[in-house]
Amino acid sequence: MAGTILITGAGTGFGKEAALRLAAQGEQVIAGVEIIAQVTELRNEARQRGVDLRVEKLDVTDAADRTKAWAWDVEVLLNNAAVAEGGAVVDLPEEQLRRQFEVNVFGTMLLTQGFARAMAAKRSGKIVFLSSTAGLITDAFTGAYSASKHALEAFADALHQELAEFGVAVATINPGPYLTGFNDTAMERWKEWRDDPSRRLFDYSKLAFPREQFDPEPVFEVTVAVLNGENTRYRNVVPDDMVSAIREQLDSKWEREQNDGSTGSRSELVEKAYDIAPATPAD
């Protein structure tokens, strides 16, 4: 048994399914959800699946919620809570840009600080970041989200080094594009922008998330394995066969030339955002 596992952002997606599966294995799980309405919803789903799951309201951007959570005796923390603001960097309004970092970076790291201190005092524990391949590479229209995940990767790397002498383990999980609705919803966030549409560089009604997306089952399996201790790797890219493509994309930057304004050529992924249909599954 892994001890008590806290999962943030467990009201939907990867966090929700991981919480339910770990509870089904008999693990003690606290599922933190952002809004109070999700508490009853997730409790009902746990009851329907016949599992014992503790559900608590935990908005990582709320200082009172963070303080409340620090009183819980947690052995394993999964930082899963996240939002994604899709759109070109120059078009994203300030409100959306700040929200991207308030949730994914500041709220997450402030919550982590409290638990890291408690784990260091006990000289045991594990902190896991549900990052993304977007924390390693960057695609068009995901600049803000990628920047937030790059920041988490830096914090995770630092924590891995700083907490080693205290016996606290750190790991990252880096899913590629998975068909959970998260990516496609991000590309619809422009509908909530309070800006002047005439100043935008792109017409977002014509764009979609520019990658085919996988079935999420492997992410659930890897997340459960990392949290219950079966998997002890620091970095966990899912699927594995994306690793070579990620390394190629990173290496290509060393030889990259600057854009030549005289050609006016559109990048491959920008073009794909125009051509692909939303929620296109990978083969």
Backbone as numpy.savetxt, mean C-alpha at the origin, in Angstrom:
# Nx Ny Nz CAx CAy CAz Cx Cy Cz
2.19 -19.72 16.64 1.34 -18.52 16.64 2.22 -17.27 16.64
1.78 -16.26 15.89 2.60 -15.06 15.72 2.41 -14.05 16.84
1.45 -14.25 17.75 1.09 -13.22 18.70 0.06 -12.31 18.07
-0.35 -11.28 18.77 -1.39 -10.40 18.25 -0.89 -9.63 17.04
-1.66 -9.69 15.96 -1.32 -9.03 14.69 -2.29 -7.88 14.48
-1.77 -6.68 14.27 -2.60 -5.52 13.93 -2.44 -5.22 12.45
-3.56 -5.13 11.75 -3.56 -4.79 10.33 -4.32 -3.49 10.15
-3.66 -2.47 9.62 -4.35 -1.21 9.35 -4.99 -1.27 7.96
-5.98 -0.42 7.75 -6.66 -0.40 6.45 -7.31 -1.72 6.12
-7.85 -2.41 7.13 -8.39 -3.76 6.95 -9.86 -3.76 6.53
-10.39 -2.61 6.20 -11.79 -2.56 5.78 -12.00 -3.03 4.36
-10.93 -3.05 3.56 -11.05 -3.43 2.16 -9.77 -4.12 1.71
-9.82 -4.70 0.51 -8.64 -5.15 -0.22 -7.76 -6.15 0.48
-6.43 -5.99 0.29 -5.46 -6.93 0.81 -5.57 -7.08 2.32
-5.72 -5.97 3.03 -5.76 -6.01 4.48 -6.94 -6.78 5.01
-8.08 -6.58 4.41 -9.30 -7.26 4.85 -9.17 -8.77 4.69
-8.74 -9.21 3.53 -8.63 -10.65 3.29 -7.54 -11.28 4.14
-6.42 -10.59 4.32 -5.36 -11.11 5.17 -5.85 -11.28 6.61
-6.60 -10.30 7.10 -7.12 -10.37 8.46 -8.04 -11.58 8.63
-8.93 -11.78 7.68 -9.87 -12.90 7.76 -9.15 -14.24 7.66
-8.16 -14.33 6.80 -7.45 -15.60 6.62 -6.59 -15.94 7.84
-5.93 -14.94 8.39 -5.13 -15.18 9.58 -6.02 -15.58 10.76
-7.17 -14.93 10.89 -8.10 -15.29 11.95 -8.59 -16.72 11.77
-8.79 -17.13 10.53 -9.22 -18.50 10.24 -8.15 -19.51 10.64
-6.88 -19.09 10.65 -5.78 -19.96 11.08 -5.65 -20.00 12.59
-6.46 -19.22 13.28 -6.40 -19.17 14.74 -5.52 -18.08 15.30
-4.98 -17.22 14.43 -4.16 -16.11 14.91 -5.04 -15.05 15.58
-4.47 -14.36 16.54 -5.16 -13.25 17.19 -4.95 -12.00 16.33
-6.01 -11.50 15.73 -5.90 -10.40 14.77 -6.76 -9.22 15.20
-6.18 -8.04 15.15 -6.95 -6.80 15.29 -7.01 -6.17 13.91
-8.20 -6.03 13.38 -8.40 -5.41 12.07 -8.76 -3.95 12.28
-7.84 -3.06 11.92 -8.10 -1.63 12.05 -8.75 -1.10 10.79
-9.88 -0.42 10.92 -10.59 0.12 9.76 -10.71 1.64 9.90
-10.78 2.30 8.78 -10.70 3.76 8.78 -11.94 4.44 9.36
-13.13 3.96 9.00 -14.37 4.62 9.42 -15.24 3.67 10.22
-16.06 4.23 11.09 -16.84 3.41 12.02 -17.82 2.49 11.31
-18.31 2.90 10.14 -19.27 2.06 9.41 -18.65 0.74 8.99
-17.33 0.72 8.80 -16.67 -0.51 8.38 -16.54 -1.52 9.52
-16.68 -1.06 10.77 -16.55 -1.96 11.91 -17.63 -3.03 11.86
-18.89 -2.61 11.78 -20.00 -3.56 11.75 -19.94 -4.43 10.51
-19.59 -3.83 9.38 -19.53 -4.58 8.12 -18.52 -5.72 8.21
-17.33 -5.44 8.73 -16.30 -6.47 8.80 -16.61 -7.48 9.90
-17.19 -7.05 10.99 -17.59 -8.01 12.03 -18.61 -8.99 11.49
-19.54 -8.49 10.69 -20.54 -9.38 10.10 -19.91 -10.38 9.14
-18.95 -9.91 8.34 -18.29 -10.82 7.41 -17.49 -11.88 8.14
-16.83 -11.48 9.23 -16.08 -12.45 10.03 -17.02 -13.50 10.61
-18.17 -13.06 11.08 -19.16 -13.99 11.63 -19.65 -14.96 10.56
-19.89 -14.46 9.36 -20.34 -15.31 8.27 -19.29 -16.35 7.88
-18.01 -15.99 8.03 -16.93 -16.93 7.70 -16.53 -17.78 8.89
-17.20 -17.57 10.02 -16.97 -18.40 11.19 -15.63 -18.17 11.86
-15.12 -16.92 11.83 -13.83 -16.64 12.44 -13.97 -15.59 13.53
-13.06 -15.66 14.50 -13.03 -14.71 15.61 -12.08 -13.58 15.24
-12.60 -12.41 14.95 -11.79 -11.28 14.50 -12.17 -10.04 15.29
-11.18 -9.43 15.91 -11.41 -8.17 16.61 -11.30 -7.02 15.62
-12.32 -6.19 15.56 -12.34 -5.08 14.61 -12.41 -3.77 15.40
-11.52 -2.85 15.08 -11.45 -1.57 15.77 -11.33 -0.44 14.75
-11.94 0.71 15.08 -11.74 1.89 14.24 -10.32 2.40 14.46
-9.59 2.55 13.37 -8.23 3.08 13.44 -7.92 3.84 12.17
-8.10 5.14 12.23 -7.71 6.04 11.15 -6.28 6.48 11.45
-5.33 6.07 10.62 -3.92 6.34 10.93 -3.60 7.83 10.93
-4.45 8.65 10.32 -4.21 10.10 10.31 -4.79 10.79 11.53
-5.48 10.05 12.40 -6.13 10.60 13.58 -5.24 10.35 14.80
-4.74 11.42 15.41 -3.82 11.28 16.54 -4.46 10.53 17.70
-5.75 10.77 17.95 -6.43 10.07 19.05 -6.52 8.58 18.77
-6.79 8.22 17.52 -6.85 6.80 17.16 -5.48 6.14 17.32
-4.43 6.85 16.94 -3.08 6.30 17.09 -2.76 6.06 18.56
-3.08 7.03 19.40 -2.82 6.89 20.84 -3.59 5.71 21.42
-4.83 5.57 21.02 -5.65 4.44 21.48 -5.00 3.12 21.08
-4.52 3.04 19.86 -3.95 1.79 19.35 -2.68 1.40 20.09
-1.88 2.38 20.51 -0.62 2.07 21.19 -0.83 1.33 22.51
-2.05 1.37 23.04 -2.34 0.65 24.28 -2.56 -0.84 24.04
-2.72 -1.22 22.77 -2.93 -2.62 22.44 -1.59 -3.36 22.45
-1.59 -4.57 22.95 -0.37 -5.38 23.02 -0.18 -6.08 21.68
0.59 -5.48 20.81 0.74 -5.95 19.43 2.14 -6.50 19.20
2.21 -7.71 18.66 3.50 -8.32 18.33 3.88 -8.09 16.87
2.88 -8.01 16.00 3.13 -7.84 14.57 2.24 -6.71 14.05
2.85 -5.75 13.36 2.11 -4.62 12.77 2.21 -4.70 11.26
1.07 -4.74 10.59 1.05 -4.62 9.13 0.53 -3.24 8.77
1.40 -2.40 8.24 1.00 -1.09 7.76 0.43 -1.25 6.35
-0.88 -1.38 6.27 -1.55 -1.62 5.00 -2.39 -0.44 4.55
-2.81 0.42 5.48 -3.68 1.54 5.14 -3.03 2.42 4.08
-3.78 2.71 3.02 -3.21 3.50 1.93 -4.32 4.05 1.05
-4.01 5.15 0.39 -4.87 5.70 -0.66 -4.00 5.91 -1.89
-4.63 6.02 -3.04 -3.90 6.26 -4.29 -4.56 7.40 -5.04
-3.80 8.42 -5.32 -4.27 9.58 -6.08 -3.69 9.48 -7.48
-4.49 9.08 -8.45 -4.02 8.99 -9.82 -4.07 10.33 -10.52
-3.12 10.55 -11.40 -3.10 11.80 -12.15 -1.68 12.27 -12.40
-1.52 13.09 -13.43 -0.19 13.64 -13.73 0.27 14.53 -12.58
1.56 14.51 -12.32 2.12 15.27 -11.20 1.74 16.75 -11.29
1.76 17.32 -12.49 1.48 18.75 -12.62 0.00 19.07 -12.48
-0.86 18.08 -12.58 -2.30 18.32 -12.50 -2.87 18.10 -11.10
-2.20 17.31 -10.27 -2.76 16.96 -8.97 -2.94 18.20 -8.09
-4.16 18.47 -7.61 -4.37 19.60 -6.72 -3.65 19.40 -5.39
-3.36 20.48 -4.72 -2.64 20.43 -3.44 -3.35 19.52 -2.43
-4.67 19.62 -2.37 -5.43 18.84 -1.40 -5.18 17.34 -1.59
-5.20 16.88 -2.83 -4.99 15.46 -3.11 -3.54 15.05 -2.86
-2.61 15.93 -3.20 -1.20 15.62 -2.99 -0.90 15.47 -1.50
-1.44 16.37 -0.72 -1.22 16.29 0.73 -1.89 15.07 1.33
-3.09 14.75 0.87 -3.80 13.58 1.37 -3.01 12.30 1.09
-2.39 12.25 -0.09 -1.59 11.08 -0.45 -0.51 10.81 0.61
0.15 11.86 1.05 1.23 11.68 2.01 0.75 11.61 3.45
-0.36 12.27 3.76 -0.88 12.20 5.13 -1.22 10.76 5.51
-1.84 10.03 4.59 -2.24 8.65 4.88 -1.06 7.69 4.72
-0.46 7.70 3.54 0.53 6.66 3.21 1.85 6.83 3.94
2.20 8.06 4.29 3.51 8.30 4.89 3.39 8.79 6.33
2.84 9.99 6.53 2.87 10.58 7.87 2.04 9.80 8.88
0.79 9.50 8.55 -0.04 8.72 9.47 0.56 7.36 9.76
1.03 6.71 8.70 1.62 5.38 8.85 2.87 5.40 9.72
3.76 6.35 9.48 5.01 6.36 10.23 4.82 6.83 11.67
3.89 7.75 11.90 3.63 8.17 13.27 3.04 7.02 14.08
2.15 6.24 13.48 1.63 5.05 14.16 2.75 4.06 14.43
3.61 3.86 13.45 4.72 2.90 13.58 5.66 3.28 14.71
5.93 4.58 14.88 6.85 5.01 15.93 6.46 4.47 17.30
5.17 4.59 17.64 4.71 4.14 18.95 4.89 2.65 19.14
4.52 1.88 18.13 4.67 0.43 18.24 6.13 0.01 18.22
6.96 0.71 17.44 8.38 0.38 17.39 9.04 0.57 18.75
8.67 1.63 19.45 9.22 1.85 20.79 8.83 0.71 21.73
7.56 0.31 21.68 7.09 -0.77 22.55 7.78 -2.09 22.21
7.95 -2.37 20.93 8.62 -3.60 20.52 10.09 -3.58 20.93
10.74 -2.44 20.78 12.15 -2.33 21.17 12.31 -2.57 22.67
11.36 -2.07 23.44 11.42 -2.26 24.90 11.28 -3.74 25.25
10.46 -4.47 24.49 10.27 -5.91 24.72 11.34 -6.74 24.02
12.10 -6.08 23.13 13.14 -6.74 22.34 12.57 -7.87 21.49
11.41 -7.62 20.94 10.79 -8.56 20.01 9.66 -7.85 19.28
9.30 -8.40 18.10 8.20 -7.84 17.33 8.54 -7.80 15.86
7.54 -7.46 15.07 7.73 -7.40 13.62 6.89 -6.26 13.06
7.49 -5.48 12.16 6.80 -4.38 11.48 6.87 -4.67 9.98
5.71 -4.74 9.35 5.63 -5.06 7.93 4.95 -3.91 7.21
5.51 -3.54 6.07 4.92 -2.48 5.25 4.34 -3.11 3.99
3.03 -2.92 3.79 2.42 -3.32 2.51 2.75 -2.19 1.55
3.87 -2.31 0.91 4.35 -1.30 -0.02 3.77 -1.60 -1.40
4.60 -1.59 -2.41 4.14 -1.80 -3.78 5.36 -1.87 -4.68
5.20 -2.44 -5.86 6.26 -2.29 -6.85 6.40 -0.81 -7.21
5.34 -0.02 -6.95 5.41 1.42 -7.16 6.35 2.10 -6.18
6.78 1.37 -5.14 7.79 1.89 -4.24 9.20 1.68 -4.77
9.30 0.92 -5.87 10.59 0.63 -6.47 10.75 1.28 -7.84
9.64 1.37 -8.58 9.64 1.99 -9.90 8.46 2.96 -9.98
8.42 3.76 -11.04 7.36 4.76 -11.18 6.80 4.73 -12.59
5.47 4.76 -12.69 4.78 4.82 -13.97 4.10 6.18 -14.13
3.79 6.52 -15.36 3.02 7.73 -15.61 1.69 7.68 -14.86
1.26 8.80 -14.36 -0.01 8.99 -13.65 -0.04 8.34 -12.26
1.08 7.79 -11.81 1.15 7.25 -10.45 2.25 7.93 -9.65
2.66 9.12 -10.07 3.79 9.79 -9.43 3.60 10.04 -7.95
2.43 10.52 -7.55 2.20 10.82 -6.13 2.17 9.55 -5.30
1.46 8.55 -5.79 1.39 7.27 -5.08 2.77 6.63 -4.99
3.50 6.62 -6.11 4.84 6.05 -6.12 5.77 6.79 -5.16
5.67 8.10 -5.14 6.51 8.89 -4.23 6.24 8.52 -2.78
4.97 8.32 -2.44 4.63 7.94 -1.06 5.17 6.55 -0.73
5.12 5.64 -1.68 5.63 4.29 -1.44 7.16 4.27 -1.44
7.79 5.11 -2.27 9.25 5.25 -2.20 9.66 5.73 -0.81
8.90 6.66 -0.25 9.20 7.15 1.09 9.10 6.03 2.12
8.06 5.20 2.00 7.91 4.08 2.93 9.07 3.11 2.81
9.54 2.88 1.58 10.68 1.98 1.39 11.91 2.51 2.13
12.11 3.82 2.09 13.25 4.42 2.79 13.11 4.26 4.30
11.92 4.53 4.81 11.68 4.37 6.24 11.87 2.91 6.67
11.36 1.99 5.87 11.48 0.57 6.21 12.95 0.15 6.24
13.72 0.61 5.27 15.14 0.26 5.21 15.87 0.80 6.45
15.56 2.04 6.81 16.19 2.62 8.00 15.80 1.86 9.26
14.51 1.53 9.38 14.04 0.79 10.56 14.71 -0.58 10.65
14.87 -1.24 9.51 15.53 -2.55 9.49 16.92 -2.45 10.13
17.64 -1.37 9.83 18.97 -1.19 10.38 18.93 -0.74 11.84
18.03 0.19 12.16 18.00 0.79 13.49 17.44 -0.14 14.56
16.53 -1.04 14.18 15.87 -1.90 15.16 16.51 -3.28 15.29
17.55 -3.53 14.50 18.18 -4.85 14.52 18.65 -5.25 15.92
19.32 -4.33 16.62 19.87 -4.67 17.93 18.80 -4.88 19.00
17.55 -4.47 18.67 16.45 -4.64 19.62 15.61 -5.88 19.31
16.03 -6.65 18.31 15.31 -7.88 18.00 13.99 -7.67 17.29
13.81 -6.52 16.65 12.56 -6.22 15.94 12.79 -6.43 14.45
11.98 -7.30 13.85 12.10 -7.60 12.42 11.30 -6.59 11.60
11.78 -6.32 10.39 11.10 -5.41 9.45 11.04 -6.10 8.10
9.91 -5.94 7.40 9.76 -6.54 6.07 8.87 -5.66 5.21
9.02 -5.81 3.90 8.12 -5.14 2.96 7.48 -6.18 2.05
6.27 -5.89 1.64 5.57 -6.69 0.64 5.29 -5.74 -0.52
5.68 -6.14 -1.73 5.61 -5.25 -2.89 4.75 -5.86 -3.99
3.43 -5.73 -3.89 2.58 -6.25 -4.95 2.71 -5.43 -6.23
2.62 -6.11 -7.36 2.51 -5.43 -8.64 1.07 -4.97 -8.84
0.65 -4.76 -10.08 -0.73 -4.33 -10.33 -1.72 -5.48 -10.18
-2.58 -5.39 -9.19 -3.56 -6.46 -8.93 -4.97 -5.93 -9.06
-5.84 -6.81 -9.49 -7.21 -6.44 -9.85 -8.11 -6.47 -8.61
-7.97 -5.44 -7.77 -8.81 -5.31 -6.58 -9.75 -4.10 -6.69
-9.61 -3.31 -7.74 -10.35 -2.07 -7.88 -9.57 -0.86 -7.41
-8.50 -1.09 -6.66 -7.70 0.01 -6.09 -7.10 0.88 -7.17
-6.47 0.26 -8.16 -5.79 1.02 -9.21 -6.78 1.77 -10.10
-7.88 1.11 -10.44 -8.86 1.74 -11.33 -9.58 2.90 -10.63
-9.84 2.73 -9.35 -10.45 3.82 -8.58 -9.52 5.02 -8.51
-8.23 4.75 -8.38 -7.25 5.85 -8.33 -7.33 6.72 -9.57
-7.57 6.08 -10.72 -7.63 6.82 -11.98 -8.95 7.57 -12.16
-9.85 7.43 -11.19 -11.12 8.17 -11.22 -11.16 9.28 -10.18
-10.07 9.45 -9.45 -10.05 10.43 -8.38 -10.20 11.86 -8.90
-9.89 12.07 -10.15 -10.00 13.41 -10.74 -11.42 13.96 -10.64
-12.40 13.07 -10.53 -13.80 13.50 -10.43 -14.06 14.28 -9.15
-13.16 14.15 -8.16 -13.33 14.84 -6.88 -12.47 16.10 -6.77
-11.68 16.36 -7.80 -10.78 17.52 -7.73 -11.58 18.83 -7.77
-11.16 19.76 -6.94 -11.75 21.10 -6.93 -10.73 22.05 -7.55
-10.61 21.93 -8.87 -9.63 22.73 -9.60 -10.29 23.29 -10.85
-9.50 23.90 -11.68 -9.97 24.42 -12.96 -9.60 23.40 -14.04
-10.57 22.62 -14.56 -10.25 21.59 -15.55 -9.54 22.12 -16.79
-9.74 23.37 -17.11 -9.13 23.91 -18.32 -7.61 24.02 -18.19
-7.10 23.94 -16.98 -5.65 24.07 -16.77 -4.95 22.71 -16.75
-5.71 21.63 -16.82 -5.09 20.31 -16.78 -4.38 19.98 -18.09
-3.29 19.26 -17.98 -2.59 18.81 -19.18 -3.30 17.65 -19.86
-4.04 16.86 -19.09 -4.67 15.66 -19.62 -6.17 15.65 -19.36
-6.89 14.99 -20.26 -8.32 14.76 -20.10 -8.48 13.37 -19.50
-8.74 13.30 -18.20 -8.73 12.02 -17.49 -9.93 11.14 -17.81
-10.93 11.70 -18.45 -12.07 10.87 -18.87 -11.66 9.91 -19.99
-10.50 10.17 -20.59 -10.03 9.32 -21.69 -8.92 8.36 -21.27
-8.56 8.37 -19.98 -7.42 7.59 -19.52 -7.85 6.48 -18.57
-7.05 5.41 -18.55 -7.26 4.31 -17.61 -5.91 3.91 -17.02
-5.94 3.12 -15.96 -4.71 2.61 -15.36 -3.91 1.86 -16.42
-2.63 2.23 -16.63 -1.93 1.78 -17.84 -1.23 0.42 -17.77
-1.76 -0.49 -16.97 -1.17 -1.83 -16.92 -2.25 -2.89 -16.77
-2.00 -4.07 -17.36 -2.87 -5.20 -17.11 -2.70 -5.62 -15.64
-3.75 -6.20 -15.07 -3.73 -6.48 -13.64 -3.98 -7.97 -13.35
-3.33 -8.44 -12.28 -3.35 -9.85 -11.93 -4.45 -10.19 -10.93
-4.76 -11.47 -10.83 -5.64 -11.97 -9.78 -4.91 -11.83 -8.44
-5.57 -11.32 -7.40 -4.85 -10.99 -6.15 -4.50 -12.15 -5.24
-4.90 -13.36 -5.56 -4.68 -14.49 -4.66 -3.23 -14.63 -4.18
-2.21 -14.51 -5.05 -0.83 -14.64 -4.56 -0.45 -13.61 -3.49
-1.02 -12.42 -3.56 -0.70 -11.40 -2.56 -1.26 -11.80 -1.20
-2.48 -12.34 -1.18 -3.05 -12.82 0.08 -2.14 -13.88 0.69
-1.68 -14.81 -0.13 -0.86 -15.91 0.37 0.47 -15.42 0.93
1.13 -14.52 0.20 2.42 -14.01 0.66 2.24 -13.17 1.93
1.21 -12.34 1.97 0.99 -11.50 3.15 0.77 -12.34 4.40
-0.05 -13.35 4.29 -0.30 -14.24 5.43 1.00 -14.91 5.87
1.79 -15.37 4.91 3.04 -16.07 5.24 4.05 -15.15 5.92
4.13 -13.91 5.50 5.05 -12.95 6.13 4.58 -12.64 7.55
3.28 -12.47 7.73 2.76 -12.09 9.05 2.82 -13.22 10.06
2.57 -14.45 9.61 2.59 -15.56 10.58 3.98 -16.17 10.77
4.97 -15.61 10.07 6.35 -16.05 10.28 6.84 -17.15 9.38
6.01 -17.65 8.48 6.45 -18.70 7.57 7.46 -18.16 6.55
7.33 -16.89 6.20 8.22 -16.23 5.25 9.03 -15.19 6.01
10.37 -15.30 5.95 11.23 -14.39 6.71 12.06 -13.46 5.82
11.71 -13.37 4.54 12.44 -12.47 3.65 12.12 -11.01 3.98
13.10 -10.14 3.75 12.87 -8.71 3.96 11.97 -8.14 2.87
12.33 -8.32 1.62 11.54 -7.77 0.50 10.82 -8.90 -0.22
9.53 -8.69 -0.50 8.70 -9.72 -1.11 7.92 -9.13 -2.28
8.48 -9.24 -3.48 7.81 -8.77 -4.68 6.85 -9.85 -5.16
5.62 -9.44 -5.45 4.60 -10.38 -5.93 3.97 -9.81 -7.20
4.02 -10.55 -8.32 4.59 -11.89 -8.50 6.11 -11.83 -8.67
6.74 -12.97 -8.41 8.20 -13.06 -8.49 8.74 -12.69 -9.86
7.97 -13.02 -10.90 8.50 -12.80 -12.25 8.53 -11.33 -12.66
8.08 -10.42 -11.76 8.23 -9.00 -12.03 9.61 -8.48 -11.64
10.36 -9.25 -10.87 11.63 -8.77 -10.34 12.59 -8.36 -11.46
12.72 -9.18 -12.48 13.66 -8.87 -13.57 13.24 -7.61 -14.31
11.92 -7.44 -14.54 11.44 -6.25 -15.23 11.66 -4.99 -14.39
11.50 -5.12 -13.07 11.75 -3.98 -12.18 13.22 -3.57 -12.24
14.10 -4.56 -12.20 15.53 -4.26 -12.24 15.92 -3.63 -13.58
15.33 -4.10 -14.64 15.61 -3.51 -15.95 15.16 -2.06 -16.00
13.97 -1.78 -15.46 13.45 -0.41 -15.47 14.34 0.50 -14.62
14.81 0.00 -13.48 15.70 0.79 -12.63 17.04 1.03 -13.31
17.60 -0.01 -13.91 18.90 0.11 -14.56 18.85 1.07 -15.76
17.71 1.09 -16.45 17.60 1.92 -17.65 17.76 3.41 -17.35
17.50 3.81 -16.12 17.62 5.23 -15.77 19.06 5.72 -15.85
20.01 4.81 -15.67 21.41 5.23 -15.71 21.83 5.66 -17.11
21.14 5.15 -18.12 21.48 5.48 -19.51 20.43 6.37 -20.17
19.45 6.80 -19.41 18.33 7.57 -19.97 18.79 8.94 -20.44
18.27 9.34 -21.61 18.51 10.69 -22.13 17.36 11.60 -21.72
17.61 12.88 -21.68 16.55 13.84 -21.38 15.54 13.87 -22.52
14.31 14.28 -22.20 13.31 14.43 -23.24 13.73 15.51 -24.24
13.44 15.25 -25.48 13.74 16.21 -26.55 12.44 16.85 -26.99
12.23 18.10 -26.62 10.97 18.78 -26.92 10.68 18.91 -28.40
11.70 18.80 -29.24 11.48 18.97 -30.67 10.72 17.80 -31.28
10.77 16.64 -30.63 10.10 15.46 -31.20 8.65 15.36 -30.74
8.38 15.80 -29.51 7.02 15.72 -29.00 6.50 14.31 -28.89
7.38 13.35 -28.65 6.96 11.95 -28.60 6.32 11.64 -27.25
5.26 10.84 -27.29 4.54 10.45 -26.08 5.16 9.18 -25.52
5.28 9.09 -24.20 5.88 7.90 -23.60 4.95 6.70 -23.77
5.55 5.53 -23.69 4.82 4.28 -23.94 3.65 4.10 -22.98
3.88 4.35 -21.68 2.81 4.13 -20.71 1.71 5.19 -20.78
2.06 6.41 -21.16 1.03 7.42 -21.38 0.14 6.99 -22.54
0.74 6.52 -23.61 -0.03 6.03 -24.75 -0.92 4.86 -24.35
-0.38 3.98 -23.51 -1.16 2.82 -23.09 -2.35 3.22 -22.24
-2.21 4.30 -21.46 -3.32 4.77 -20.64 -4.50 5.21 -21.50
-4.22 5.68 -22.72 -5.28 6.04 -23.65 -5.90 4.79 -24.28
-5.09 3.78 -24.51 -5.54 2.63 -25.29 -6.20 1.52 -24.49
-5.79 1.35 -23.22 -6.24 0.22 -22.43 -7.62 0.49 -21.83
-8.38 -0.56 -21.64 -9.68 -0.46 -20.95 -9.48 -0.60 -19.46
-10.31 0.07 -18.64 -10.19 -0.10 -17.18 -10.33 -1.56 -16.78
-9.62 -1.93 -15.71 -9.71 -3.28 -15.13 -9.38 -4.38 -16.15
-8.38 -4.13 -16.98 -7.96 -5.15 -17.93 -7.14 -6.22 -17.22
-7.57 -7.49 -17.26 -6.83 -8.54 -16.56 -5.58 -8.94 -17.33
-4.57 -9.38 -16.58 -3.37 -9.93 -17.21 -3.68 -11.32 -17.70
-2.94 -11.78 -18.72 -3.14 -13.12 -19.25 -2.75 -14.17 -18.22
